[in-house]
Amino acid sequence: MKQPQPSADTGKRGAFTRFLDTVEWLGNLLPHPITLFALFAIAVVVGSGIAGYFGLSAQDPRPGGGVIEVVSLLNAEGLQRIVTGLVTNFTGFTPLGTVLVALLGVGIAERSGLLSALMRALVMNAHPRMVTVAVVFAGVISNTAAELGYVVLVPLSAMIFHSLGRHPLAGLAAAFSGVSAGYSANLLIGTVDPLLAGITTKAANLIDPTYYVGPEANWYFMIVSTFLIAAMGTFVTEKIVEPKLGKYDPDEASINLSDQKIEKLTAIEKKGLIGAGIAFLIMGLILALTIVPEWGVLRNPETGDVAGSPFLKGIVAFIFITFAIPGYVYGRITKVMRSDRDVIDAMSDSMSTMGMYIVLVFFAAQFVAFFGWTNFGSIFAVKGATFLQEIGLTGPSVFLLFILMCAFVNLMLGSASAQWAITAPIFIPMLMLIGYAPEVIQAAYRIGDSVTNIITPMMSYFGLILAVAARYKKDIGIGTLIATMLPYSIMFLIGWTILFFVWVFALDMPVGINTPTYYPNPNP
């Protein structure tokens, strides 16, 4: 009688796999992020009462600063402030409105089929020798509409690799690495930029009430990062992952591979892409006339510069029209959108998917507001900054520890907005006090928040990726998928961190439009 053989997943189990199993177990112990924020908000209220009783305070290091004391919310005045501020905390939470407005435009482009057609055109029309880089690159730029990257590009890339006689899991891994591990990188300012910038602004205001971080704060660094991620993802796929996977055996599939068909762009879709491209070009030229010339109406009316201009402050509006107008043109040409009702339905559908996000923002806004009211953020920042100064850890090397910490926390708390809303009120003020600008701190956070997305089961789309992988390898397990993606995570962490240090500190380049590296800015 033939003895059952251990699965490949079981055979590969080692110390690191057991570590990841432990991370998954610990992650499963965490409550839902919404519940987590509610508990944190309650903990801040209770903690403020305890800290106030014991007189927790810190000396304000700023010129003319006095003693920063904890403000207790566990009393009558605190209860009054909580009750009266509950609604305004929510409605005044900057990321809420910016993300919703941006997604209205993204919804039109997605519903019309423009985004899907763009990804298919980019990947399917690539030369066979350039397919890998096209897949990773498409994955990176797809994060302007993240769901589409996971739902469309990842399965499509697996199919394309199989059709070329390559291992389909290599295609899946390449796309997954671009979409998820390269999450923050992009050529365009997307919905994640105003989301993070709003949280960063709130945190920076704990030190400087007038400080503003715009969605363009990390644009330059993210553009360069796009090409780095594409290059590193291609290298890992072709030199590490694909050789390790070996030749694909169709008998491992759980589906009939002959039934899989790659739908090429139809004539009407190609016509729609041309029309959308022309609309985008015209819109870009009109926009350029408002910002490039010295007399541009969207320049700063006081200084005439781009810095602090209505263009940068209103970038969310331009994200909206950048997706909405080409999306509508594409929909009209392909006859997907025939009337204003179709456009309204598209925007409504995009909002209907944001229910969970809106609930999360409600509790996140309360936590951030309570944290600010109590002065916990300022006190922790001062004490943390003082500790870093005492041990001599105030140079650029502090960012290495910060990136590693963010990458580790991301293993258990996969939501970018949830993680940043928790950590920003502590680390933004702390690192500002030792001399670094919020924009640079945010850029470092985005590296750590991205690179471990692909090796944590806590990432919301991990189950979907595993299900797609099971089509081609029916006995695949979580360990196998994580082991496949681990080389990307390591390579991206090392390479992206090196780029950060070279770009910011060696070359002294700004991470975004007119963004300083240090706080206060020595060259205003």
C-alpha positions in Angstrom: 0.0 0.0 0.0 1.4 3.4 -1.0 2.2 5.6 2.0 0.8 9.1 1.9 3.5 11.6 1.2 3.8 14.9 3.1 2.6 17.9 1.2 5.1 20.4 -0.1 3.7 22.9 2.3 4.4 20.6 5.3 7.9 19.8 4.0 8.8 23.4 3.9 7.8 24.2 7.4 10.7 25.6 9.4 11.5 28.2 12.0 10.4 31.1 9.8 7.1 29.4 8.8 6.4 28.7 12.5 7.1 32.4 13.2 4.6 33.4 10.6 2.1 31.0 12.0 2.6 32.7 15.4 2.1 36.1 13.8 -1.2 34.8 12.2 -2.3 33.5 15.5 -1.5 36.7 17.3 -3.2 38.7 14.5 -6.4 36.5 14.9 -6.4 37.5 18.6 -6.8 41.1 17.6 -10.3 42.4 17.4 -11.7 44.0 14.2 -10.0 47.4 13.5 -13.3 49.2 14.2 -13.5 47.5 17.6 -9.8 48.2 18.2 -10.3 52.0 17.6 -13.4 52.0 19.9 -11.3 50.2 22.7 -8.4 52.7 22.1 -10.8 55.6 22.5 -12.1 54.2 25.7 -8.6 53.5 26.9 -7.5 57.1 26.2 -10.4 58.4 28.3 -9.7 56.1 31.2 -5.9 56.5 30.9 -6.3 60.3 30.9 -8.1 60.1 34.3 -5.4 57.9 35.8 -2.5 60.0 34.3 -4.2 63.2 35.5 -4.5 61.8 39.0 -0.7 61.0 39.1 0.2 64.4 37.5 1.8 63.1 34.3 3.5 66.0 32.5 6.4 67.1 30.3 8.4 70.3 29.7 7.6 71.8 26.3 10.9 72.1 24.5 9.8 74.9 22.2 10.8 78.5 22.9 8.6 79.9 25.5 7.0 76.6 26.2 5.7 75.7 29.6 4.7 72.5 31.2 2.5 70.2 29.2 0.0 68.5 31.5 -2.5 65.7 30.9 -6.0 66.8 30.4 -8.4 64.3 32.0 -11.5 63.3 30.1 -12.7 61.2 33.0 -14.7 64.0 34.7 -17.7 66.2 34.1 -15.9 68.6 31.8 -14.4 65.7 29.8 -17.8 64.1 29.4 -19.3 67.3 28.1 -16.4 67.7 25.6 -16.9 64.2 24.4 -20.6 64.5 23.9 -20.5 67.9 22.2 -17.5 66.9 20.0 -18.6 63.4 18.8 -20.2 64.6 15.6 -17.7 67.3 14.7 -14.8 64.9 15.4 -16.3 62.7 12.7 -17.3 65.3 10.1 -14.1 67.2 10.6 -11.8 64.2 10.1 -9.8 65.3 7.0 -9.3 61.9 5.4 -13.1 61.2 5.3 -14.1 63.9 2.8 -11.0 63.7 0.7 -11.2 59.9 0.1 -14.9 59.9 -0.6 -14.6 62.7 -3.2 -11.6 61.1 -4.9 -13.5 57.7 -5.0 -16.5 59.3 -6.7 -14.2 59.9 -9.8 -12.5 56.5 -9.5 -16.0 54.9 -9.4 -16.9 56.3 -12.8 -13.6 55.1 -14.3 -14.0 51.7 -12.8 -17.7 51.2 -13.6 -17.2 52.3 -17.2 -14.5 49.6 -17.7 -11.7 52.1 -18.3 -9.4 50.9 -15.5 -9.8 47.3 -16.4 -9.2 48.0 -20.1 -6.1 50.0 -19.3 -4.6 47.2 -17.2 -5.4 44.5 -19.8 -3.9 46.7 -22.6 -0.7 47.3 -20.6 -0.1 43.6 -19.8 -1.5 41.8 -22.8 0.2 44.0 -25.4 3.6 43.8 -23.8 6.4 42.0 -25.6 6.9 38.4 -24.2 10.3 39.5 -22.9 8.7 42.5 -21.1 5.7 40.7 -19.7 7.1 40.4 -16.2 8.0 44.1 -15.8 4.7 45.0 -17.4 2.8 42.9 -14.8 4.6 44.3 -11.8 4.4 47.9 -13.2 0.7 47.5 -13.9 0.2 46.2 -10.3 1.9 49.2 -8.8 -0.1 51.8 -10.8 -3.3 49.8 -10.2 -3.4 50.8 -6.5 -5.3 54.0 -7.4 -8.2 51.5 -7.5 -6.8 48.7 -5.3 -9.7 46.3 -5.6 -9.3 46.2 -9.4 -5.6 45.2 -9.0 -6.5 42.3 -6.8 -9.7 41.2 -8.6 -8.6 41.7 -12.2 -4.8 41.9 -12.6 -3.7 39.1 -10.3 -5.9 36.4 -12.0 -5.2 37.9 -15.5 -1.4 37.7 -14.9 -1.6 34.1 -13.9 -3.5 33.3 -17.0 -1.0 35.2 -19.2 2.0 33.4 -17.8 0.3 30.1 -18.3 -0.5 30.9 -21.9 3.2 31.8 -22.5 4.3 28.4 -21.1 5.5 29.9 -17.8 4.4 29.0 -14.3 1.1 30.7 -13.6 2.0 31.1 -9.9 5.0 33.2 -11.0 2.6 35.6 -12.8 0.3 35.7 -9.8 3.2 36.5 -7.5 4.5 39.2 -9.8 1.2 40.9 -9.9 0.5 40.5 -6.2 3.9 42.0 -5.4 3.2 45.1 -7.5 -0.4 45.6 -6.3 0.3 45.0 -2.6 4.0 45.2 -1.7 4.3 48.3 -3.9 1.0 49.7 -2.5 2.2 53.2 -1.9 4.2 53.8 -5.0 2.5 55.3 -8.1 3.0 57.7 -10.9 -0.2 59.6 -10.1 -1.5 61.0 -6.8 -4.2 58.5 -5.8 -6.8 58.0 -3.1 -4.3 56.8 -0.5 -2.3 60.1 -0.7 -5.0 62.4 0.7 -6.0 59.7 3.2 -2.5 59.5 4.8 -1.9 63.2 4.4 -5.0 64.1 6.4 -3.9 61.8 9.3 -0.4 63.2 9.1 -1.7 66.8 9.3 -3.8 66.0 12.4 -0.7 64.4 14.1 1.6 67.3 13.1 -0.9 69.8 14.5 -0.1 68.4 18.0 3.3 70.2 17.7 2.5 72.9 15.1 -1.3 73.8 14.9 -0.7 75.6 11.5 1.2 72.7 9.8 -0.4 71.3 6.7 0.5 68.2 4.8 -0.9 67.9 1.3 -1.7 64.9 -0.8 1.4 65.7 -3.0 3.7 65.4 0.0 5.4 62.2 -1.2 4.7 62.4 -4.9 8.4 62.6 -6.2 9.5 59.8 -4.0 6.6 57.6 -5.0 7.2 58.2 -8.7 10.8 57.0 -8.4 9.7 54.1 -6.2 7.3 52.9 -8.9 10.3 52.1 -11.2 12.3 50.7 -8.4 9.5 48.3 -7.4 8.9 47.3 -11.0 12.7 46.5 -11.5 13.0 44.6 -8.2 9.7 42.7 -8.7 10.9 41.6 -12.2 14.3 40.5 -10.8 12.8 38.5 -8.0 10.2 36.9 -10.3 12.6 35.8 -13.0 15.7 35.0 -10.9 14.3 33.6 -7.7 10.6 32.7 -7.7 10.2 31.3 -11.2 13.3 29.0 -11.0 12.2 27.8 -7.6 8.7 27.0 -8.8 10.2 25.0 -11.7 8.2 23.7 -14.7 4.5 23.8 -14.3 2.5 20.6 -14.2 -1.1 21.1 -15.4 -2.2 18.1 -13.4 -1.7 20.3 -10.3 -4.6 22.5 -11.3 -8.0 22.3 -9.7 -9.7 23.7 -12.8 -9.8 22.9 -16.5 -7.1 25.1 -17.8 -8.4 24.8 -21.4 -11.5 26.7 -20.4 -9.5 29.7 -19.5 -9.6 32.4 -22.1 -7.8 35.7 -22.1 -10.2 38.3 -23.5 -8.3 40.7 -25.8 -9.4 44.2 -26.2 -12.3 44.6 -28.6 -12.3 47.2 -31.3 -14.8 49.3 -29.4 -12.7 49.1 -26.2 -9.6 50.3 -28.2 -11.6 53.2 -29.5 -12.8 54.0 -26.0 -9.2 54.0 -24.7 -8.2 56.4 -27.5 -11.1 58.7 -26.7 -10.3 58.6 -23.0 -6.6 59.3 -23.7 -7.5 62.4 -25.8 -9.9 63.6 -23.0 -7.1 63.1 -20.5 -4.6 65.0 -22.7 -7.0 68.0 -23.3 -7.8 68.1 -19.6 -4.1 68.0 -18.7 -3.4 70.9 -21.1 -6.2 73.0 -19.7 -4.9 72.3 -16.2 -1.4 73.2 -17.2 -2.5 76.6 -18.3 -3.8 77.3 -14.8 -0.6 76.4 -13.0 2.5 76.5 -15.3 2.4 80.2 -16.5 3.3 82.8 -13.9 -0.2 84.3 -14.4 -1.9 80.9 -13.8 -5.1 81.3 -11.9 -4.4 78.3 -9.6 -1.1 79.6 -8.4 -0.7 81.0 -4.9 -2.5 84.4 -5.2 -0.1 86.0 -2.6 3.3 84.7 -3.7 2.7 83.6 -7.3 4.3 80.2 -6.4 3.0 76.7 -6.8 3.7 76.1 -3.1 0.6 76.7 -1.1 -1.4 77.2 -4.2 -5.1 76.4 -4.7 -4.0 73.7 -7.1 -2.1 71.8 -4.4 -4.7 72.4 -1.7 -7.4 71.3 -4.1 -5.6 68.3 -5.5 -8.5 66.0 -4.5 -10.8 67.8 -6.9 -8.3 67.1 -9.7 -8.0 63.4 -8.8 -11.8 63.3 -9.1 -11.9 64.9 -12.6 -8.8 63.0 -13.8 -10.7 59.7 -13.3 -14.3 61.0 -13.9 -13.9 62.7 -17.3 -11.9 60.1 -19.1 -14.0 57.4 -17.5 -17.2 59.0 -18.7 -15.8 59.5 -22.3 -14.7 55.8 -22.3 -18.2 54.7 -21.1 -19.9 56.8 -23.7 -17.8 55.4 -26.6 -18.2 51.8 -25.4 -22.0 52.5 -24.7 -21.6 51.4 -21.1 -22.7 54.8 -20.0 -25.6 56.2 -22.0 -27.1 58.8 -19.6 -26.5 60.8 -16.5 -28.2 58.0 -14.6 -25.3 55.6 -15.4 -22.8 58.1 -14.0 -24.8 58.6 -10.9 -25.1 54.8 -10.4 -21.4 54.4 -10.8 -20.7 57.0 -8.1 -23.4 55.5 -5.9 -21.8 52.1 -6.2 -18.4 53.4 -5.3 -19.9 54.9 -2.1 -21.8 51.8 -1.3 -18.5 49.9 -0.9 -17.2 52.5 1.6 -19.6 51.6 4.4 -17.0 49.8 6.4 -14.5 52.6 5.9 -17.0 55.2 7.1 -17.7 53.3 10.3 -14.0 52.8 10.9 -13.4 56.5 10.3 -16.0 57.4 12.9 -14.2 55.5 15.7 -10.7 56.5 14.4 -11.7 60.1 14.5 -12.8 59.9 18.1 -9.6 58.2 19.1 -7.4 60.8 17.3 -9.5 63.7 18.8 -9.4 62.2 22.4 -5.7 61.6 22.1 -5.1 65.2 21.1 -7.4 66.6 23.8 -5.6 64.8 26.6 -2.1 66.0 25.5 -1.0 62.4 25.5 0.5 62.8 22.0 2.6 65.8 23.0 3.8 64.3 26.3 4.7 60.9 24.7 6.4 62.8 21.8 8.5 64.9 24.2 9.5 62.0 26.4 10.2 59.8 23.4 12.3 62.5 21.7 14.2 63.1 24.9 14.9 59.4 25.2 16.2 59.3 21.6 18.4 62.3 22.3 19.8 60.8 25.5 20.8 57.6 23.6 22.1 59.6 20.7 19.6 58.1 18.2 18.6 61.3 16.4 20.3 60.8 13.0 18.8 59.3 9.9 19.4 55.8 11.4 16.2 56.3 13.5 14.2 55.9 10.3 15.6 52.3 9.8 14.1 51.3 13.2 10.9 53.2 12.3 10.5 51.4 9.0 11.1 48.0 10.5 8.6 48.7 13.3 5.9 49.7 10.7 6.7 46.6 8.7 6.2 44.4 11.8 3.0 46.1 13.0 1.7 45.7 9.4 1.9 41.9 9.8 -0.9 42.1 12.3 -2.8 45.3 11.4 -3.1 45.3 7.6 -5.2 48.5 7.1 -2.9 51.4 6.0 -5.3 54.0 7.4 -5.9 52.1 10.7 -2.3 51.6 11.4 -1.3 55.2 10.6 -4.2 56.6 12.6 -2.8 54.7 15.6 0.9 55.4 15.2 1.0 58.8 13.6 -0.1 60.8 16.7 2.9 59.3 18.5 5.7 59.1 16.0 5.0 62.3 13.9 5.4 64.6 16.9 8.3 62.6 18.3 10.3 62.7 15.1 9.4 66.3 14.5 10.9 67.2 17.9 14.2 65.7 16.9 14.2 67.7 13.6 12.4 65.8 10.8 9.5 67.0 8.7 6.1 65.1 8.8 6.3 64.5 5.0 9.5 62.6 5.3 8.2 60.6 8.3 5.1 59.7 6.3 7.2 58.5 3.3 9.2 56.2 5.6 5.9 54.9 7.1 4.6 54.0 3.6 7.6 51.8 3.0 7.1 49.7 6.1 3.3 49.7 5.6 3.7 48.2 2.1 6.4 45.6 2.0 4.9 43.1 4.4 1.4 43.2 2.9 2.1 40.1 0.8 3.3 37.8 3.7 0.5 38.4 6.2 -2.8 36.6 6.3 -4.2 39.7 8.0 -4.2 41.5 4.6 -7.8 41.7 3.5 -7.2 40.3 0.1 -4.9 37.5 1.1 -7.7 34.9 1.1 -8.7 36.0 -2.4 -5.1 35.6 -3.7 -4.9 32.1 -2.0 -8.1 31.1 -3.8 -6.8 32.2 -7.2 -3.5 30.3 -6.5 -5.5 27.2 -5.7 -6.8 27.1 -9.2 -3.4 26.3 -10.4 -2.0 24.3 -7.5 -4.9 22.5 -5.7 -2.9 21.6 -2.5 -1.4 25.0 -2.0 -1.5 26.3 1.6 -0.9 29.6 3.4 2.7 28.6 4.1 3.5 27.9 0.4 2.0 31.2 -0.7 3.9 33.1 2.0 7.2 31.3 1.1 6.6 32.3 -2.5 6.1 36.0 -1.7 8.8 36.3 1.0 11.6 37.0 -1.4 9.7 40.0 -2.7 9.1 41.3 0.8 12.7 41.1 1.7 14.0 42.6 -1.5 11.5 45.4 -1.4 12.2 46.2 2.2 16.0 46.4 1.6 15.9 48.1 -1.8 13.2 50.6 -0.9 14.8 51.5 2.4 18.1 52.1 0.6 16.4 54.3 -1.9 14.8 56.3 0.9 18.2 57.0 2.6 19.9 57.8 -0.7 17.1 60.0 -2.0 16.4 61.9 1.3 19.8 62.1 3.0 22.5 61.4 0.4 21.0 63.4 -2.5 19.0 65.8 -0.3 16.0 65.5 -2.6 12.5 66.5 -1.5 10.0 63.6 -1.2 7.3 65.7 -2.7 6.4 69.1 -4.2 8.2 71.8 -2.1 8.3 69.5 0.9 11.1 70.0 3.5 13.2 67.3 5.0 13.7 68.8 8.4 11.5 70.6 10.9 11.6 73.4 11.3 12.6 73.9 7.7 16.1 75.5 7.6 15.4 76.8 4.1 11.8 78.1 4.1 
